[in-house]
Amino acid sequence: MPPNPKATDAALPTAGKRSRLLIGGALTAAIAAVLTLVATILPGTASAATTICSSQTGNSNGYYYSFWTAGGGSACMTLGSGGDYSTSWSNVNNFVAGTVGVPADG
């Protein structure tokens, strides 16, 4: 049967618990630093998401989008990177949302 972690922690002297917490915190900080460095060095196409809640068309990050809603309630389209999008709605009669990987003509 595996040892009970609470029993193991209770058996450690206070200095042992403290050093264990310091090592865990240092490891977390090191991982965060590495991830930040990787995100800074590697090129990316991520941008802030745009949320649309009224009927319109347009261009976002090189993708044409179309959003139409009617009939009360609310519906929204959130545009992500690479043509990805998500929708949310509540008590709306109808809506249509989509993207196409062709830049808008203007």
C-alpha positions as CSV (number, residue, x, y, z in Angstrom):
1,M,0.0,0.0,0.0
2,P,1.5,3.4,-0.9
3,P,2.5,5.7,1.9
4,N,0.1,8.3,3.1
5,P,1.4,11.7,1.9
6,K,-0.1,13.5,4.9
7,A,1.7,11.2,7.2
8,T,5.0,11.7,5.4
9,D,4.6,15.5,5.6
10,A,3.7,15.4,9.2
11,A,6.9,13.3,9.9
12,L,9.1,15.9,8.3
13,P,10.8,18.4,10.6
14,T,9.8,22.0,10.0
15,A,13.0,22.8,8.2
16,G,12.4,19.9,5.8
17,K,8.9,21.2,4.9
18,R,10.3,24.6,4.4
19,S,13.1,23.4,2.0
20,R,10.5,21.3,0.1
21,L,8.3,24.4,-0.4
22,L,11.3,26.4,-1.5
23,I,12.4,23.8,-4.0
24,G,8.8,23.5,-5.4
25,G,8.6,27.3,-5.7
26,A,12.0,27.5,-7.4
27,L,11.0,24.7,-9.9
28,T,7.7,26.5,-10.7
29,A,9.6,29.8,-11.3
30,A,12.1,28.1,-13.5
31,I,9.4,26.4,-15.7
32,A,7.6,29.8,-16.0
33,A,10.8,31.5,-17.1
34,V,11.5,28.8,-19.7
35,L,8.0,29.0,-21.1
36,T,8.2,32.9,-21.3
37,L,11.6,32.6,-23.1
38,V,10.2,30.1,-25.6
39,A,7.1,32.3,-26.3
40,T,9.4,35.3,-26.8
41,I,11.8,33.6,-29.2
42,L,9.4,31.5,-31.3
43,P,7.3,33.4,-33.9
44,G,3.6,33.2,-33.5
45,T,0.4,34.3,-35.1
46,A,-1.6,34.7,-31.9
47,S,-3.4,38.0,-31.4
48,A,-6.0,39.3,-29.1
49,A,-9.4,37.7,-29.8
50,T,-12.1,39.9,-31.2
51,T,-15.8,39.4,-30.2
52,I,-18.6,40.5,-32.5
53,C,-22.2,40.7,-31.3
54,S,-23.9,42.5,-34.2
55,S,-24.4,41.5,-37.8
56,Q,-21.3,42.3,-39.9
57,T,-18.6,41.0,-42.2
58,G,-15.0,41.8,-42.4
59,N,-11.4,40.6,-42.3
60,S,-9.5,39.3,-39.3
61,N,-5.9,38.1,-39.4
62,G,-6.3,37.3,-43.2
63,Y,-9.6,35.5,-42.8
64,Y,-12.9,36.7,-44.1
65,Y,-15.7,36.4,-41.5
66,S,-19.4,36.8,-41.7
67,F,-21.8,37.1,-38.7
68,W,-25.6,37.6,-38.8
69,T,-28.1,37.5,-36.0
70,A,-31.8,38.3,-35.7
71,G,-34.7,37.8,-33.4
72,G,-34.1,39.0,-29.9
73,G,-31.8,37.6,-27.3
74,S,-28.0,37.8,-28.0
75,A,-25.5,35.9,-30.1
76,C,-21.7,36.6,-30.4
77,M,-18.8,35.3,-32.4
78,T,-15.3,35.4,-31.0
79,L,-12.6,35.4,-33.7
80,G,-9.3,33.6,-32.8
81,S,-6.2,33.0,-34.8
82,G,-5.9,30.9,-38.0
83,G,-9.6,31.3,-38.9
84,D,-10.8,29.7,-35.6
85,Y,-13.9,31.1,-34.0
86,S,-16.3,30.3,-31.3
87,T,-19.9,31.3,-30.7
88,S,-22.1,31.9,-27.7
89,W,-25.9,32.7,-27.6
90,S,-28.8,33.1,-25.4
91,N,-32.6,33.2,-26.3
92,V,-31.8,34.2,-29.9
93,N,-34.1,33.1,-32.8
94,N,-31.4,32.7,-35.4
95,F,-27.7,33.4,-36.2
96,V,-25.1,32.4,-38.7
97,A,-21.3,32.6,-38.2
98,G,-18.3,31.5,-40.2
99,T,-14.8,32.2,-41.6
100,V,-13.2,31.6,-44.9
101,G,-9.4,31.4,-45.4
102,V,-9.4,33.9,-48.2
103,P,-8.4,37.5,-47.4
104,A,-11.2,40.0,-47.8
105,D,-11.1,42.2,-51.0
106,G,-11.6,45.3,-49.0
